[in-house]
Amino acid sequence: MNAHRSRRHFLRTGTALIALPMFESLGFRRFASAAPAPVAAARPKRMVFLGFGWGVTEQSWFPDVAQKGADYTLPSGLAPLARHKSDFTIVQGLVNKDVSGGHSGSTFWLTGANEFGEPGQSFHNTISVDQVAADTLGKETRFDSLILDCGAAANASGHGQGLSLSWDARGKPMSGPKTPVEAFHRLFAQDSTPIEAQKTMLRQRRSVLDNARESARELQRQLGKTDNAKLDEYFQGIRDIETRLSRDERWLGAPRPAPGLAEPQSSLAGYEEIELMYDIMIAALRTDSTRVLSYRQPVSTLLTSLDVRIDAHTMSHYLGKGPEYLEASEKRDRAQSELLAGFLDKLKATAEPDGSSLFDHTTVVYGSNIRTGHNLDSCPTLLAGRGAGLRLGHNLVVSKDTPLCNAWLTLLRGSGVAVERHGDSSGTIPLLLA
Amino acid sequence: MPTRVTLRLIYVSLLLFAAGVPAARAAETPAGAMTERHRVFLETNCLGCHGPEKQKGKFRVDELPLAMADLPTAERWQKILNALNSGEMPPEDETQPAPEAKANFLDDLSHAMVAARQRLGDQKGVIALRRLNRREYANTLRDLLGVHVDVSALPADTGGPNFDTVGANLFVNGNQFEIYEALAHEALEEAFNAATAAPTAKKFRHETEKTHPTFLKRNRDSLDAVDRANRWIKAVDDAAALPENAALVAKLREIAATDDALRYHWQKIPGAPSAKTFGFNAEAEANPAIIYRTRDRTEFVRYDEYYLQLPALDRGTYLTMPGGYGGTGFTADQGLAIPKDFAPGDYVVRICAGAAPGAPAERRYLEFGLKGFAGAGPGTPALSTHHLTGTIEAPDVIKIPFTFTRQSAERNHRNLFIRERGVLDGDRIQQQIRAAIARNGHGPDVAIWIDWIEIERVPVSPETMAPGLRALDLPLVAQAEDIPPAKLRGAFAQFAQEAFRGVPATDASLDRLVRLYDSRRASGGTHRDALKQALAAVLSSPRFLYRAEPEAGTARRSLDGLELATRLSYFLWGSPPDHTLRDLAAAGKLRQPEILATEADRLLDHPRSVHFVRPFLGQWLTLDRLDLFQFNRKLYPKFDDSVKSAARQEVYETFAALLRDNGRLGELLGADHVVINALLADYYGIPGVTGDAFRKVPLPAGSPRGGLLGMAAVMAMGSNGQHTNPVERGAWVLRKLLHEPPPPAPANVPELARLGAQLLTARERLHLHQQEPQCANCHRKIDPIGFGLENFDAVGQWRTTDTYQARDEAGKPLPNAQKTWTIDAGGALHKGPAFRDYFELRSIIAARQENFARGFASALIEYALGRPCGFSDEPLIASIVAQAGTKSFATRDFIHALIRSKEFSSK
């Protein structure tokens, strides 16, 4: 391996130096057969989770609860989605009842956990629904899931604690690419290292990981129980990388797919950044690089890119303030709806080998744990896609205090993920299903 | 300028994740428990439906224990809190509790809930294994290898409810191991390069007048073009004015009303010349609009004429205003391209500059920086701002240390820039230019003259070689003779011990390193590749990344010397212990109290203590809020990026001065001096301060400055960049100064309707908070303090009036609907003393310095020990405050008392 070159890869991607040149591919040729054979039968299910932190504008985003069903008036905040009206559903009344923090739009959104649920700990969380899905849906793809984030912009965007929307099986925060550039490289960076050299590198990677594990074991023997619980994260980190190495080994020689879009520019922020992330997500699905995606979207930089000078938190408390705050909040809603509409357009326009579209096999979840201001009841929830057998085109109002996790459970089962429960779920919601 | 006071209803800015630990609430409510008095409230208002008889929703209040001793009980109380806050209970058709009683109940319950959550989550002094956080990791690599690496690929570790030192929140996940490994390779590569580079001197000076020939040519061309345009226009007009053309022109006038329009038809007018004969091209000939545009640039002409008559152009240049403003615009940022053969490393940049004659005081500042992707424009913040005290005849030489990183070099970011302060970080430039033209006819006068800029490499000598490399003592080149295994192993041992902060590596781990090295060599890697591979393994191993404190059995034990040295140096330096500390530890001396205290003083006196002051203060006082929003530069032109940065620096420097002099902590609540530099002195209107260094400056009597409340940074973060935010300020004072933090913002409190069109003063607006008990229970404490600070505007300047402009639904100002009032800062603390104005409020707060001291002590405990400060720490807090109090809360004594404590020196 050419060390200099790999460093450049690292610098450009901001992710792992070793990872990229090592696992990335070789070009097409005869090695393509080494990849797992494409499944000819039913198209696989996909799930996409998009979280937008600071909620929405109460009076112009939610459809009238009196207009239940398919015949409802689209509110102005959702107007840019008009062309998809029969292809998405708004669900009202869902709640994460154990969440009490008015500034955490994403920390527990997909987990439903109780922050205080563990005695002797000041913070507690559990696995997020996307990771539950990834366990089943992620087996055959190069990446079991792709976790996308917006980096530093997340702090002022109402997401709360965490490194992304995703939390692992032990309730620890997970991280992933924070910019379109990183995401692009993670998925599509090409490498022309000969396959034998790649095998050698994989062997070396293993020995490096073995060494790290051995070093951790030496330390483990000296530490007490609490410290070892912490050190376990290090072991888990090594295990995760090993799992990925095994996956990479299976994919050795399979070329990275052509992304179908140009390498992103580095300086995008806000509206264009989200748009580009969406494009990369489409590309990830189209190339079947992964089947589960989560994206913690920026709000603060979105506002800046819309030329709104009000900070995101103040904007989220538009009530009782001047009209410019309400205007900012509604502008944000429309921009987010526009972006989502574009994403749905592309899902519909992307053909699957059997002639159907990506939209037919994907479930898109779009929302936040925060409704508006500090309100956590009736979390804004928009569901789209035909992947989970959902009833689309409806304004659904569920009975009061229905756990958000019931919706997640319904989507999981609908996507072929056989689980008993998720978070604080008490069952599925038949109303959501067609 | 219209200022609208934002009406923040309920709970607006009680940042949920505000750092800090609530005090145990005094008096009536024991921590995490309600009292019999509260039971009466429940019996009166809830028992009818939620008692033994009805048990609606399977919820009974009569069986509910008062003490929230376990999670299920806490959850049931949380339900009550939620139901009351959302207004769900009691139901609308039932008798409602009296507002005051409800507010009091909510007040107590929300605080009891915070206390219970804390008590139930108390780690009881257990410190979770601490990973180096991102900044400690960067500092550690820098100390070990002498290089700066960009660690932004790692999680920031900040932004949570605790300090970034708290072990429980420091995770390792996903590909983080690989990032550590990649950064280790990166750092080693850079360190090896630096160590093997020839120690030749590098120096380059740019004389700014060298840009003049290019500039002058452009300038002359521009003047010439205007002249040619005017001459062509005159020639056409002359032809049109000829008597024999009168009829023709009259006919043309029917379709071309103006002179400019008429000249489009020059070809039809006998005697009118082609523009080509005046040096214009065919395009301009066909489209005279191009010529008109040239003609209309007379402002540029005037500016250029002005610029060219300035003195000393043969020796230097002037910084001008940017913004597409004529030929001179390109001297808006002067600069220097770092020559290609200058390698990454430490440099010093010198700028020889002076103020132009008559330059006003506030414009005698220049900004220095490195151009990134966004050029020198708004996307590129300055690295530093400098005060010019010299003149053209006697210029200053400003000396700036500068680190040229590998990342910059690889991205080819080599252009250093200097520009006038504030000209590129706001949107007031066009405004200023127009105003200047109206005033003097040519545009903004120049303020800064630059003679030259130079950059020089800081020489690297064997003495300054980084300890990690010195410990290694191996060739660092690709091709090396075979190294005897014993030497290799010895080198690894030395390096690992250095990296592990003095703890030797195990034999087994050294064997593994040698194997890693050998296997890399065997697969064709060079000596250098294999060496980096092995050392990167050290730098991504848990011994390096975690500050391990092994445990013997279950009993608490004292730290050994090295562990203590490590704890001390990461506390006060954010960096690993140096050799002095390690030697004392090895000699068994560090655990002697007097030596430990001497060492603490040595660390605090060292420049590296900035790695304590900044992260500690920044997180404790939540200074990151300053970066949450953009300040409106149209409303506040003086609060530019340079001032914002200096304002933040004032907080650090003030605290650093207290630490240096062991001053009274209470000076942060009120002082007769400020610690400022020239830039801030200008901002505060304090005369007689020059230069960039922060120093103590006495205040005149009656000044609102002095102490945190008088600092621009503190007041600015209590705004949203446009308007003041009395709620944010009030809550901040309760949290940080009075140590009585309001509970987190409750969810689901109904928001009040919009009041945009009503003409009310800020106080009237906020008063609405107090009508609903759900709001009043916190806001009756927060709002009076916030209002007491209303004399500070959104950027911390003193004001006496405020204005509100009512607007319609569309956001348009309503006619005759503006209200201006004199600010009345008077009020009273909830159940506390009254104050007539800001000064009295400040005195009341300053008198409660013991609360402040307790808050400071809790913050120090959490920061230093790397775990939340809980109820079990009450005795420690009390002891620290008592020890510091014996010397009137001397700032350094807090740190000494904490370091002396058993908690600091035990596992």
Interface residues (C-beta under 8 A of the other chain):
Chain A: A3 R7 R8 F10 L11 G14 T15 A16 L17 I18 A19 D98 V99 S100 G101 G102 H103 S104 N114 F116 G117 P119 G120 Q121 S122 F123 I147 A152 N155 A156 G160 Q161 L163 D168 K172 P173 M174 S175 G176 T200 Q204 S207 V208 N211 A212 E214 S215 A216 E218 L219 Q222 L223 G224 T226 D227 N228 A229 K230 L231 E233 Y234 Q236 G237 I238 D240 I241 S266 S267 S300 T304 R309 I310 D311 H313 T314 H317 L319 G320 K321 G322 P323 E324 L326 E327 G373 H374 N375 L376 D377
Chain B: R4 T6 L7 R8 L9 Y11 V12 S13 L15 L16 F17 D70 L71 A74 E75 Q78 N82 S86 R117 Q118 L120 G121 D122 Q123 K124 V126 A128 L129 R131 S152 A153 P155 A156 G159 G160 P161 N162 G167 A168 N169 F171 V172 N173 G174 N175 Q176 F177 E178 I179 E181 A182 H185 E186 E189 F373 A374 G379 Q407 E410 R411 T506 A508 S509 R512 L513 R515 L516 S519 R520 S523 D529 K532 Q533 A537 S540 S541 P542 R543 L545 Y546 A548 E549 P550 E551 T554 D624 L628 F629 Q630 N632 N720 G721 Q722 N725 P744 A745 P746 A747 N748 V749 E751 L752 A753 R754 L755 G756 R807 D808 E809 A810 G811 P868
